[in-house]
Amino acid sequence: MSVEALPAQDEIFRVSHLSELLESYLEPEQVRQVYRAYLFGAEAHEGQQRMSGEPYITHPLAVAKILADMRMDYEGIIAAILHDVIEDTPTAKEHIEREFSKEVAELVDGVSKITQMDFASKAEAQAENFRKMMLAMVKDIRVIMIKLADRLHNMRTLGVMRPDKRRRIAHETLDIYAPIATRLGMNKVRLELEDLGLASLYPQRYRVLKEAVIKARGNRKEILNKIETAIQSRLCQENLNGEVIGREKHLYSIYTKMVDKRLSFREVFDMYAFRIVVETVDQCYRVLGVMHSLYKPVPGKFKDYIAIPKANGYQSLHTVLFGPYGVPIEIQIRTSDMDEVAESGVAAHWLYKTGDDHSPSNTRAREWLRNLLELQKNAGNSLEFIENVKIDLFPDEVYVFTPVGEIMELPRGASVVDFAYAVHSDIGNTCVAARVDRRLVPLRTQLYNGQTVEVITASGANPNPSWLSFVVTAKARTNIRHYLKQLQREDAIELGKRMLDKALVGLGSSLTQVNAEQMDELLEISHLQGQESLFEDIGLGGRLAMLVARQLVISDGDAETQSQPLVIKGTEGMVVSFAKCCHPIPGDSIVGFVSAGRGIVVHTQSCNNIADFRKLPEKWIDVEWSADVEGDFVAEIRVDVANQRGVLATLAAIISDMGSNIENVDIEERDGMTNSINFTLTVNSRDHLAKIIRRAKGVANVMRISRKKN
Ligand code: MN
């Protein structure tokens, strides 16, 4: 494409007055880049038209102009000109990156992503979350500024749209974009968005209000002048040079005050507001004193936003006075720097970043930036500042969509499981996987802003204890813990019942033969709610099966107790555990130790630790392996090998080939020539372990293998 090929387009660019504006603060080379962007954009949008019939490129140019008024840097301006190119034309992000820069491409991409977020389909009540999500999504605050400028121009040209579409866009503007402008302190943009929004949403009310304001202005004028003169002359007397500006509330704020506070138009409008702009902070406080002596202040209305600025950086003193004839007067007092920030907010920052270093506005902006950074106790560069603004606004949340477009707020780091529990505990309890943006992902997947998450559940699926290692929400944690506790209770009841039955059989009775009255009596003196509680208590080791059995069976004397060992099947669940000191596996001779609250801990007969428990014979329980024991059991082996490459890999391959899982490997260097490799692995029996050891012995460079026991 050549410039000559597009004479009409070139005309448009010149007519847009953009270049004049840019030349006032950008380098000539940067302006040339912007012009190149214009040619690129014009070609991409070639043939497209706005609703008004104008060539489409007039819109991005107007957006760029709004931003140039804020002294946006040249990359931001380029991105503004190209802001609809990815969305509305076949041009890809990569193409923009090649043509301009990665930064520009990222900016355009960011704006497109926001444009794609379809607010219309989401509930209105979600507006606040939607705003937060939008802000949290962008990495660069310029993306939001471009989007706001885009919206501003669309609002200015909304007249050509169909009424229903106009209302929808107006709604979105008032719900989403105007508040974002407020958050960023971009007051001028905000006021215009609000008034345009009101005009489109309620054209009738807007007209009535506007006429009322025009009519009321006449009556006001006299009082307004009178107060202004009084303030001016008082400041003069005190030798304070301040600019006094009479303010009129904009229509939207009059409207919302009337609606929210149920006030009449008079009550809202008959408020006189002035702004006094001075040079130094010191003067601000002196002016305040002077004002309070001129008219009496209304108690409780004074606010010092200089000492404690608002989150968006706004600084000013606010006070309300009793004026002549009893009319209330609102006064804002601030320095000219603060005034600039109050008007442009975050955008005031660009004054600092671009253009001539020595211009007075630049120095002021720099001063402001320094002050703000100090206030936030943050030293650093301008990028860090922008990051801070964002982090301050929305520190620790991510916002994601449900498949029906509802927005869920989750803490940063939240996983699919957290999301599932946030939707409903039943969904959390039965989730097995999820689709994030239509891609299948595992449950531990961390979620990011703007993703759409669909949880896949399976009936019969259960929470997994390992989830506790990655969930971050209290709701998920509580539900998983609750489930595990429930599970433990069921296991304990089952085991306790078996233990008690065994003990009773040893006494020549059994659970089915126990007399109901005796059972009730026992439950009563033990303050237990029912048999299940008794079983649970036994299963968890809270009371001993043999003692309970004795209480239940009234025997005439000391019938020799023939206790039967309890059979371990490997399926007892959480109430039977295997000691970590000796790692018993099926085939080992074992003993059980009843430990309060944990049920039975199984040790090997040869375990060194059991000597310590000898003194507590009543805690011991005879156990033996069931013939059809199930499950995987942990064992440890130590392999001494010559220090040669590849031994570890060979051993690992053999172990897994033998149907065992390696849970841990740790290597001790012995003397430089030999190493000891400790494997923690799973086996299903002594036999299984023996086979593994035999195979491993055949490996070259393996010198010695032994099962580890403490
Ligand atoms: Mn646009």
Boltz pocket constraint, residues with backbone or C-beta under 6 A from the ligand:
constraints:
  - pocket:
      binder: B
      contacts: [[A, 59], [A, 83], [A, 84], [A, 150]]
      max_distance: 6.0
